[in-house]
Amino acid sequence: MGEETIVEGRDRAVAVLEILLCSSVPTQLAIGGALRVAGIASTDAAGHLSLLFVMLLSLTDTAVLIVMMAWLMRVHGDSPARVWLGGPDKARPTNTITDKARPTNTIAGYRWREAAVGLATVPLVFLAVGILLNTIRLFAPSLHNVETNPLEQLASTPGQAALFSLVAIVAGGVREELQRAFMLRRFELYLGGAEIGVLVLSIAFGLGHTVQGWDAVITTATLGAFWAWMYLRRRNSVGPMVSHAGFNTLEILRVAVIGQ
């Protein structure tokens, strides 16, 4: 009995350490420091965030974290492809007319279907975020404590918007959803269950956007909970990635076209 308790405690500690390691905080601190040493400043002459710095930081962090999370999953005997990309519950033969008409029975068809599900949520998420933000600003205006979102300044011209969209798709849509799935798996196995993971990770996701204001914190925490629920419901990151990337792209398009 004592041996089992020690092993369980060690597993929990390892899971917490892995979550912290893959949270982007230590990796971005290290990468950001390396960029500054290389002479790439985080802000421009006007004191605004540098798009070049944000791009290099975000894309490098994405690559490092994907490799790190995949390695950690393999160490624990998990399949990164299964955790992140999922698969149909059971394979069926495709040599009949009926099966040929149903490409979702194949792995590729299944993932295309999940991408379509994610795409279908984009306008709904975009609309819901607009309603939530405006409701917060109407009934709790003090929570709108950042007048100009510093990240939105990175998309002030069409060229900047295109480059920032790349960052938002790769670092936001892809990296953050792979992180979410990886961390939810840790909570599910070692830290009290997926429901606790949804709560903790959604709060952390919201607090990671404090630079955009408290209204943005509440909104992004809600978004994080939705995408976490979507992952747990469908058991793959394809739909959440497409949903998240699509929402980010629409937000940048909105800023580029009509301003902040």
C-alpha positions as CSV (number, residue, x, y, z in Angstrom):
1,M,0.0,0.0,0.0
2,G,2.8,2.4,0.9
3,E,4.6,1.7,-2.3
4,E,1.5,2.4,-4.4
5,T,1.1,5.8,-2.6
6,I,4.7,6.8,-3.3
7,V,4.4,5.9,-7.0
8,E,1.1,7.8,-7.3
9,G,2.6,10.8,-5.6
10,R,5.6,10.7,-7.9
11,D,3.4,10.4,-11.0
12,R,1.3,13.4,-9.9
13,A,4.5,15.4,-9.3
14,V,5.8,14.4,-12.7
15,A,2.5,15.4,-14.4
16,V,2.5,18.8,-12.8
17,L,6.2,19.3,-13.8
18,E,5.3,18.3,-17.4
19,I,2.4,20.7,-17.5
20,L,4.5,23.5,-16.3
21,L,7.3,22.6,-18.7
22,C,4.9,22.6,-21.7
23,S,3.0,25.7,-20.6
24,S,5.0,27.9,-22.9
25,V,6.3,30.0,-19.9
26,P,9.8,28.4,-19.6
27,T,10.3,27.9,-23.3
28,Q,9.2,31.4,-24.3
29,L,11.4,32.9,-21.6
30,A,14.4,31.0,-22.9
31,I,13.6,31.7,-26.6
32,G,12.8,35.3,-25.9
33,G,16.1,35.7,-24.1
34,A,18.0,34.1,-27.0
35,L,16.3,36.5,-29.4
36,R,17.3,39.5,-27.4
37,V,20.9,38.3,-27.2
38,A,20.8,37.9,-31.0
39,G,19.8,41.6,-31.2
40,I,16.1,41.2,-32.0
41,A,14.2,43.6,-29.7
42,S,10.7,42.7,-28.4
43,T,9.4,46.3,-29.1
44,D,9.9,48.8,-31.8
45,A,11.0,52.4,-31.5
46,A,7.5,53.5,-30.6
47,G,7.4,51.0,-27.8
48,H,4.9,48.7,-29.5
49,L,5.4,44.9,-29.8
50,S,7.6,43.9,-32.6
51,L,5.9,41.7,-35.1
52,L,9.2,40.1,-36.1
53,F,9.9,39.2,-32.4
54,V,6.4,37.8,-31.8
55,M,6.6,35.7,-35.0
56,L,10.0,34.2,-34.2
57,L,9.1,33.7,-30.5
58,S,5.7,32.1,-31.3
59,L,6.7,29.9,-34.2
60,T,9.9,28.7,-32.5
61,D,8.0,27.9,-29.3
62,T,5.5,26.0,-31.3
63,A,8.1,23.8,-32.9
64,V,10.0,23.2,-29.6
65,L,6.8,22.3,-27.7
66,I,5.4,19.9,-30.2
67,V,8.6,17.9,-30.2
68,M,8.8,18.0,-26.4
69,M,5.2,17.0,-25.9
70,A,5.4,14.2,-28.4
71,W,8.5,12.9,-26.7
72,L,7.0,13.0,-23.3
73,M,3.9,11.2,-24.5
74,R,6.0,8.4,-26.0
75,V,8.0,8.1,-22.7
76,H,4.6,7.4,-21.0
77,G,3.5,5.0,-23.7
78,D,1.0,7.3,-25.3
79,S,0.6,7.7,-29.0
80,P,0.8,11.4,-30.0
81,A,-1.1,10.7,-33.2
82,R,-3.9,9.0,-31.2
83,V,-4.1,11.7,-28.5
84,W,-4.0,14.6,-30.9
85,L,-5.6,13.3,-34.1
86,G,-7.8,10.6,-32.8
87,G,-9.4,8.0,-35.1
88,P,-12.7,6.3,-35.9
89,D,-13.9,4.0,-33.2
90,K,-13.7,1.0,-35.4
91,A,-12.4,0.3,-38.9
92,R,-14.8,-1.0,-41.4
93,P,-14.1,-2.6,-44.8
94,T,-14.4,-0.2,-47.7
95,N,-14.9,-2.8,-50.5
96,T,-18.7,-2.3,-50.7
97,I,-20.6,0.4,-52.5
98,T,-22.0,1.6,-49.2
99,D,-18.6,1.9,-47.6
100,K,-17.1,3.7,-50.6
101,A,-19.8,6.3,-50.2
102,R,-18.7,6.9,-46.6
103,P,-15.1,8.1,-46.5
104,T,-15.4,8.9,-42.8
105,N,-14.8,5.2,-42.2
106,T,-11.1,5.8,-43.1
107,I,-8.7,7.7,-40.9
108,A,-8.3,10.5,-43.5
109,G,-12.1,10.7,-43.9
110,Y,-12.6,10.8,-40.2
111,R,-10.2,13.7,-39.8
112,W,-11.7,15.7,-42.7
113,R,-15.1,15.3,-41.0
114,E,-13.6,16.5,-37.7
115,A,-12.1,19.5,-39.5
116,A,-15.6,20.3,-41.0
117,V,-17.1,20.1,-37.5
118,G,-14.5,22.6,-36.3
119,L,-15.1,24.9,-39.2
120,A,-18.8,24.9,-38.6
121,T,-18.3,26.2,-35.1
122,V,-16.2,29.2,-36.2
123,P,-19.1,31.7,-37.0
124,L,-20.9,30.6,-33.8
125,V,-17.9,31.1,-31.7
126,F,-17.2,34.5,-33.3
127,L,-20.8,35.6,-32.6
128,A,-20.8,34.3,-29.1
129,V,-17.5,36.1,-28.3
130,G,-19.0,39.4,-29.6
131,I,-22.1,39.0,-27.5
132,L,-20.1,38.0,-24.3
133,L,-17.6,40.9,-24.7
134,N,-20.3,43.5,-25.2
135,T,-22.3,42.1,-22.3
136,I,-19.3,42.4,-20.0
137,R,-18.6,45.9,-21.2
138,L,-22.3,46.9,-20.7
139,F,-22.8,45.5,-17.2
140,A,-19.2,45.6,-15.9
141,P,-17.4,48.4,-17.8
142,S,-14.6,48.5,-15.3
143,L,-13.4,45.1,-16.6
144,H,-12.6,46.7,-19.9
145,N,-9.4,48.1,-18.5
146,V,-7.2,48.0,-21.7
147,E,-8.4,50.5,-24.2
148,T,-6.1,49.3,-27.0
149,N,-5.3,45.7,-27.3
150,P,-1.5,45.5,-27.9
151,L,-1.8,42.4,-30.0
152,E,-4.3,43.9,-32.3
153,Q,-1.7,46.6,-33.1
154,L,0.3,43.9,-34.9
155,A,-2.4,43.7,-37.5
156,S,-2.8,47.3,-38.4
157,T,-1.9,46.9,-42.1
158,P,-2.9,44.2,-44.6
159,G,0.7,42.9,-44.7
160,Q,1.0,42.8,-41.0
161,A,-2.5,41.1,-40.7
162,A,-1.4,38.4,-43.1
163,L,1.8,37.7,-41.1
164,F,0.0,37.8,-37.8
165,S,-2.7,35.5,-39.1
166,L,0.1,32.9,-39.7
167,V,1.2,33.3,-36.1
168,A,-2.4,33.1,-34.9
169,I,-3.1,29.9,-36.8
170,V,0.1,28.1,-36.0
171,A,0.8,29.3,-32.4
172,G,-2.9,29.8,-31.5
173,G,-4.9,27.3,-33.4
174,V,-2.3,24.5,-33.6
175,R,0.1,24.9,-30.6
176,E,-2.5,25.9,-28.0
177,E,-4.9,23.1,-28.9
178,L,-2.1,20.5,-28.8
179,Q,-1.1,21.8,-25.5
180,R,-4.6,21.7,-24.2
181,A,-5.0,18.0,-25.2
182,F,-1.6,17.1,-23.8
183,M,-2.4,18.8,-20.4
184,L,-6.0,17.4,-20.3
185,R,-4.5,14.0,-20.7
186,R,-2.2,14.6,-17.7
187,F,-5.2,15.7,-15.6
188,E,-7.2,12.7,-16.7
189,L,-4.5,10.2,-15.8
190,Y,-2.8,11.7,-12.8
191,L,-4.4,14.9,-11.5
192,G,-8.0,14.2,-10.5
193,G,-9.8,13.9,-13.8
194,A,-10.6,15.8,-17.0
195,E,-13.2,18.1,-15.4
196,I,-10.6,19.5,-13.0
197,G,-8.3,19.9,-16.0
198,V,-11.0,21.9,-17.9
199,L,-11.4,24.2,-15.0
200,V,-7.7,24.8,-14.2
201,L,-6.6,25.1,-17.8
202,S,-9.4,27.4,-18.8
203,I,-8.6,29.8,-15.9
204,A,-4.9,29.6,-16.8
205,F,-5.7,30.2,-20.5
206,G,-7.8,33.3,-19.6
207,L,-5.1,34.7,-17.2
208,G,-2.6,34.3,-20.0
209,H,-4.4,37.1,-21.8
210,T,-4.3,39.7,-19.0
211,V,-2.4,42.0,-21.3
212,Q,-5.6,42.4,-23.3
213,G,-7.8,43.3,-20.3
214,W,-10.0,41.5,-17.8
215,D,-12.9,41.3,-20.2
216,A,-10.6,39.4,-22.6
217,V,-9.5,37.2,-19.7
218,I,-13.1,36.1,-19.0
219,T,-13.8,35.7,-22.7
220,T,-10.7,33.6,-23.5
221,A,-11.3,31.5,-20.4
222,T,-14.8,30.7,-21.7
223,L,-13.3,29.9,-25.1
224,G,-10.7,27.6,-23.5
225,A,-13.5,25.8,-21.7
226,F,-15.4,25.3,-24.9
227,W,-12.4,24.0,-26.9
228,A,-11.5,21.7,-24.0
229,W,-15.0,20.4,-23.9
230,M,-14.9,19.9,-27.7
231,Y,-11.7,17.9,-27.4
232,L,-13.0,15.7,-24.6
233,R,-16.3,15.2,-26.5
234,R,-14.6,14.2,-29.8
235,R,-11.3,12.9,-28.5
236,N,-9.1,14.6,-31.1
237,S,-7.6,18.1,-31.6
238,V,-8.5,18.5,-35.2
239,G,-11.9,20.2,-34.6
240,P,-10.6,22.5,-31.8
241,M,-7.6,23.4,-33.9
242,V,-9.7,24.4,-36.9
243,S,-12.2,26.2,-34.7
244,H,-9.5,28.1,-32.8
245,A,-7.5,29.0,-36.0
246,G,-10.7,30.1,-37.8
247,F,-11.8,32.3,-34.9
248,N,-8.3,33.9,-34.6
249,T,-8.3,34.6,-38.4
250,L,-11.7,36.2,-38.3
251,E,-10.6,38.4,-35.3
252,I,-7.5,39.6,-37.2
253,L,-9.6,40.2,-40.3
254,R,-12.0,42.3,-38.2
255,V,-9.2,44.4,-36.9
256,A,-7.6,44.8,-40.3
257,V,-10.9,45.8,-41.9
258,I,-12.8,47.8,-39.3
259,G,-10.2,48.6,-36.7
260,Q,-10.1,48.0,-33.0
